Structures are given as structure tokens and as C-alpha cells.
């Protein structure tokens, strides 16, 4: 893999550089007053930022790309529950 990155570096224009990105997501509560509302924020950051900087929210090392809501299903019927999990459709 390391040699492949050198190959890619030689393919881009002089003075340009490759940057790695980090995508992350974690379920989080998005409201405190109107009930249990959750979402999965999708965050992006550069891979060459020091881990100590990633840990400090005040340094703004991450940028919010998307906020994916967690759907609350109103049906508790077992026949409908399989519709929640697309990965189970293949089995």
C-alpha cells in the first residue's frame, strides 16, 4: 500500500499533495426537550491531524457532512420488523 501511494503522488501535479480523510458516525441524541430523537451525524476530518486535536471539540477538527435521522417505527408487528433491516433481506 505504501508504494501505491508514492505512485499516486507522482501522478498528480507538481506542488499538489494527497490527503487522507476520516469519516465517522455515532448515534447521538439531538433534542433534550421534545422526547427521544436520535440521529447519526456523519463527520469528516483530515487523516493528518494529530489525534490529540481530534479529541478536542474546541479545535473544530471535524466538519458535519450529514445528519441521518433514526426512524422511530410505530409498528411492533413481527411481520413488519424485518423491513427495518435491509441486510436481512438477502438471507
C-alpha positions in Angstrom: 0.0 0.0 0.0 2.8 2.4 0.8 4.3 2.1 -2.7 1.0 2.6 -4.3 0.6 6.0 -2.5 4.0 7.1 -3.9 2.8 6.1 -7.3 -0.3 8.2 -6.9 1.8 11.1 -5.6 3.8 11.1 -8.8 0.7 11.2 -10.9 -0.7 14.5 -9.5 0.7 17.9 -10.5 3.9 19.4 -9.0 3.2 21.0 -5.6 0.0 19.1 -5.0 -0.4 16.6 -2.2 -2.6 13.6 -1.4 -4.8 14.0 1.7 -6.4 11.2 3.6 -9.9 11.7 5.1 -11.6 10.2 8.1 -15.3 9.6 8.1 -17.0 8.9 11.4 -20.5 8.5 12.8 -22.1 7.7 16.1 -25.7 7.7 17.3 -26.4 10.9 19.3 -29.4 12.5 20.9 -30.4 15.6 19.0 -33.1 17.0 21.4 -33.5 17.3 25.1 -37.0 18.7 25.4 -39.3 17.1 22.9 -38.6 13.4 23.5 -36.2 10.8 22.4 -35.0 12.0 19.0 -31.8 10.4 17.7 -29.6 10.8 14.6 -26.3 9.6 13.2 -24.1 12.6 12.4 -21.6 11.9 9.6 -18.4 13.8 10.3 -15.3 14.3 8.1 -11.8 15.2 9.0 -8.3 15.0 7.6 -6.2 12.0 8.4 -3.0 14.0 9.1 -4.5 16.0 12.0 -3.0 14.8 15.3 -5.2 12.5 17.4 -4.9 15.0 20.3 -6.5 17.6 18.2 -9.3 15.3 17.1 -10.2 14.8 20.8 -10.7 18.5 21.5 -14.1 19.8 20.3 -12.9 23.4 20.6 -10.4 22.9 17.8 -13.2 22.0 15.3 -11.2 19.2 13.6 -14.4 17.6 12.3 -16.9 19.0 9.8 -20.6 17.9 9.8 -21.4 16.4 6.4 -24.8 14.9 7.0 -27.3 14.3 9.8 -29.1 11.0 9.2 -32.2 10.7 11.4 -33.0 7.4 13.2 -36.6 6.5 12.3 -39.0 5.6 15.0 -41.2 2.7 13.8 -44.7 2.7 15.0 -45.4 -1.0 14.2 -44.4 -3.6 16.7 -45.8 -6.4 14.5 -43.1 -9.1 13.9 -44.1 -9.4 10.3 -43.2 -5.7 9.7 -40.0 -5.7 11.8 -38.0 -7.4 9.1 -38.5 -4.3 6.9 -36.3 -2.3 9.3 -33.1 -4.4 8.4 -32.3 -4.5 4.7 -29.3 -6.7 5.4 -31.7 -9.5 6.5 -33.5 -9.4 3.1 -30.7 -11.3 1.4 -30.8 -14.2 3.9 
